[in-house]
Amino acid sequence: MIDQNYSIDEILSAVDEIQNKKKEVKSNIATTLPVKKDYSEVPKHTLKLIEEAEETK
């Protein structure tokens, strides 16, 4: 193994890069997974209200 000396700024920069990549991966996972909603027990008139509310977002 080759010994290398790194400055504190280089180390902190590398840590920031790693943390940002982890955040990007987590946010990508959250946005790519489809949300499956189960409205089987909700009355139909309530479903219509929910659909209308989602359209106005």
Rosetta blueprint (number, residue, H / E / L):
1 M L
2 I L
3 D L
4 Q L
5 N L
6 Y L
7 S L
8 I H
9 D H
10 E H
11 I H
12 L H
13 S H
14 A H
15 V H
16 D H
17 E H
18 I H
19 Q H
20 N H
21 K H
22 K H
23 K H
24 E H
25 V H
26 K H
27 S H
28 N H
29 I H
30 A H
31 T H
32 T H
33 L L
34 P L
35 V L
36 K L
37 K L
38 D L
39 Y L
40 S L
41 E L
42 V L
43 P L
44 K H
45 H H
46 T H
47 L H
48 K H
49 L H
50 I H
51 E H
52 E H
53 A H
54 E H
55 E H
56 T L
57 K L
